[in-house]
Structures are given as C-alpha cells and as structure tokens.
Amino acid sequence: MNAGSLPAPPAVLPSVALTITDFSDSIYRSHDINRSPIFYGRTGHNRFDAPDRSFAVLYAGRDLFCAFVETFARAAVTRVVTTTALRNKSVAELRPLRPLRLIDLTESGSLVRIGTDARLFSAEHAIAQRWSKTLHDHPVAADGLLYPSRLDPTRHGIALFEDRAPRLTELSRKSWYAPGPQRILLAQIIEHYGLELIETQFVPARKPTARSVQGGLFK
C-alpha cells in the first residue's frame, strides 16, 4: 500500500463499536438556485455515494463556512470566486424533524477504532464509497456520517442516508450573493479563506468582463 492509497473497510467493521453523535441543530446546504435544497443523489460521483446505488445521499455542512468552501473552493488550483457563481447558487438552512444519529468521524480516536485514517476524506472516491456502504449497513443503523471537510478539517460535513434520515424542514433559502446580512457573512468567509471575489458581467455580442470587487464587498 502506498502513502496515497486508502485501505478498504476491514471485514470486522460490522462488529466494531462506532462513535455516534445525536445532532439536532440546523444544517446548511448549498445548491443550484432553481432547484430544491433537499436532494438525495445516487449518481456515484460523490465521495460517500453508495457504490451499488442501493441508497441515496444528501450532502450538507454543519455550518455556513463548510457549505461555502465545499461548493466554491473545491479546486485547490484556484482561489477565485465569481459573482456569477455566487448568484447561481443558494444556501438553505435545514432542520431535521428529530435529532440525527450520525456516525462521528471527527472525534479523537474514531478513525483508528474503525481501521482507517484521514485519507477517507481525501483519497479516491471508489474506496470511500465502499466505506460508506459498510458504515450504512452497520448494525447501529445510523442516519448518516459526520466528517471533516477535506478543504478545512476544522469544519464538518454531513452525509445523510435517504433510507434512514428523518424528513428535513427548510427554514430559509437565499442566494449566496444576497444583499444585507448575507453579504456581510459572505465577506467574512471570503476573507477567512483568502479568496478573491471577481465580478463577472456578460454583455451581449461582447466578451464577458470581469473586475475585482474585493474591497467593495465589505462596504
């Protein structure tokens, strides 16, 4: 096994005691502005999707910082976010109808106990999906996973299993670039991650134009 590979889930994992967290707070989901925020997918394109499509998964952030960085800062090669991208995405606050029972992969010791390490959140999707399937099928019958964000391990993502998770209620929804308090929060997030915000504007029959609005965002 080389340093970059992720080991498959061990055969004894179904008998290993897992760390379970009861979570009743809001969760935050970034999504296309014209679509519902409550969406469970089974495309197989995401890290904790079921490898056999046997269950669908909804991805969210435990806070707005996580929801933002997982949406707009996925590519480590760029530090630019455009206003067009922000206007095309909304962020929704969702609340479960009962506390979520989540397999907690953020607590000290939780990864060693199940026989893995931080590569679960950064290495190839194919093996991570096998882990998701094994954890989904574990006798604890959890609603989903609580895990560190690959881009900011101090922030936590949530992957919910559709066949287990309770119904989610939408408390609010707004564009990432909405004016008012949302714009102030956006400025704080962009400053925190050291990103550059570029205003993009399309003019018919001409090339799209761009200019930095970094300073103006904080006004």
C-alpha angles and dihedrals in degrees: 000000000000125000093262100049125097117222117234118251110279120249091241094058095102088063096046118104110244129209107248125195125194106219122189102159127104120279126208126225126190113208146157108292094236096050136074115264091223103081130143113196134196101183095123090230097108131075101253100030115131108265090217095040088242093137136018125235134213117203123208142152128249087225139010094263091060093045090052100045094046090053106038106023101047095120110069089198094069133052096184126110120185128214088231090060091048093050091050093056132065129195120217131196110221130187126197118231089231132017113286118240103217131182099237112222093167100070121099110267096014096111097045091050092058095041104254142091141211092299085082087077099041112025129083118322096226095069094038088056090055088054090050091052093048093047091046090054094046114122091247087074094210124190093235148303134301109204142162117266112251091224097043114017091190087068121067132223127204127215113192124199110225095214092056110027121096122244115284124225119212109229099175143350130192141154115271086236097048114138125246124033091355091060091050091052091047090054091052092050094047091048091047093056095038093238128156119234115211123191110224122194127180117217115192115252090009135084119269111268127216137194134170116258096178096123096039093054091070095052 
